[in-house]
Amino acid sequence: MSLTDTETVVVLVTALAIVAGLAGVVVPGLPALPLCWGGVLFWAIFGGAGPGRWAVLAAATVIALVGTVVKFAWPGRNLQRTGVPTSTLLAGAVLGIVGFFVIPVIGLVIGFVGGVFAAERLRLGDSRLAWPATKHAVAATGLAIMIEFTAGVLIGVVWVFGLLTL
């Protein structure tokens, strides 16, 4: 498979968008699945002719949409069952983002866990009750991250398959 200079640039930009999307799963401010999907869209538009590229884009679109819905629905349902409110997650997210910039990378986790615990401590009035809720929120967030990362990897796999077979 021999690529022209333009095709090489398109492939590199697409690959970088997918990798940036995968990094966006844990880096605040980078929209993970939209970046992965956008890379495939870029490849479908500028990568050359052929209906196979649009089929790859269609598959990537389905994966991105399903991944986004499942990322919110599954962990959200688990949190509803345990009684952790959305406001607690928002407090964790805000402090996680602040923590990311105060202590690069690991501050995201520290800030998120601390924010969730503090919000639950204020809401429930007892540290012993706040800790189980914090564990549920962290587990739900981990599940959401895993779902989003898996969807991003699947988009990348579909794209590579299309790249190698078309």
Secondary structure, 3 states (H helix, E strand, C coil): CCCCHHHHHHHHHHHHHHHHHHHCCCCCCCCHHHHHHHHHHHHHHHCCCCHHHHHHHHHHHHHHHHHHHHHHHHHHHHHHHHCCCHHHHHHHHHHHHHHHHHCCCHHHHHHHHHHHHHHHHHHHCCHHHHHHHHHHHHHHHHHHHHHHHHHHHHHHHHHHHHHHHC
